[in-house]
Amino acid sequence: MQSSSTSRPLILIVDDDAELSAMVAALLGREGWEVQAALTGGDGERLLAERRPDAVLLDVMLPDTSGYELCRRWRAAQPHLGLLMFTARGDPMDRVLGLEIGADDYLAKPFEPRELVARVRALLRRQAPGRGDAVLLRFEGLSVDLLRREVLAGDRAVALTSVEYKLLAALARTPGRAISREALSDAVQAGSYKPQDRTVDVQVARLRRKLREASPGKEWIDTVRGEGYVFVPR
């Protein structure tokens, strides 16, 4: 998806620190990306509707609203949008909350400029599947729309958190092949912060339960002892 008037991806920065926003805009602009900044959540919401950016760097603590609330609302409205929470709040539980409500990634301030660029590049790559990539995975009784981030069991939508969706997408892309917990952790979030193995197990258990409730009598995910998990269409 390209949202700007040119072929360049458009990045929206929503942060009330004008000096930092200008620095980040210059940094990302040097990569050839178009960048626009908003200092309030209200301005960010207006620009999101008008410009339809490819990715958003969203601060948590804004003067007029909560970045978490914007993240939740924007994810529901634009499932394809790349969302990176960009904040001084680096506590692990804050990161978990950001990922649970729909963020694709979470970067704490202060940050290493090269890491920010690498994460934005990875985010844009994930938001734009290549020509040869399937964007709709269909199985008997289940479909995963990678573009719309929608999962259907029959004709019924399955409500998943962002983390659960990413786990399912990673598994469903390679049915029948076991994926390690480490690889699934990478699928949940690229970068320095990684959920622990036990956290991945808990999230997979929740995903299994939701899929079981949506399609009674079917088990979509098996545990492979010593390896990880495998998606098995039946």
C-alpha positions, 0 to 999 in steps of 0.5 A: 500500500502506498498512501502518498502522492508519490511512490514513497512510503509515508510515515506519520509521527505522532509525538508532542516533543517537537524537537525529537519529531523533527530529528526523527523526521530528518532521519527517516527522510534520509531513507527516502521516505515521506514523513509528516508529524503531528504534536497531538492525538487530534492532529494525528487522527486528522492526518491519518484520515487525510493522508492514509500513511503506511506506518505510524510512530505513536507516542504513548503520552500525548497532551490530549489523549492516550496513545494506547487508546489511539493505537486500539482505535486505529488498529480496529479502523485500519487493520493493515496500518503499521503501528510502532509505539514510540515512547519513554515508557520502557517497562516490560508490562507497558510493552506487553500492553502496547502489543496486546492492543494492536501495536506491531512493534514497541521502541523505548526512548532514548533509542539508537537511530539505526535501530529505529530505521531498521524497525521502520524498514521491517515494518514497511516490509511486513505491511507490503507483501511481495507480488509472489506472497499469498495474502489470503490463506484458505483452509477447510473451515478457516481463512487468514486474510494477511492484508486485512488481518482478519481470521474467519472460522467459516463465515464467523470472524475470530476476535484475536489480539495482535499477538495472537494474530501474528502467531497464527499468521506465522504458523499458518504460512507454513502448515505442517512444519514445526516452528520454534518458540524463538521463531514465534517470538520473532514473529510477535516482535522484531527487535531487542525485546522478546517475550519469554518462552513461557509467554509464547506458550501462554499466548499459543494456549489462548489462540488455541482456545479461541480457534477451538471455540470458533470451530468446535471439534477442530484442533488447528495447532499441535505441540511438537515436543522439543521443537515448538508448534505446528499448524495442522489443517484437518 
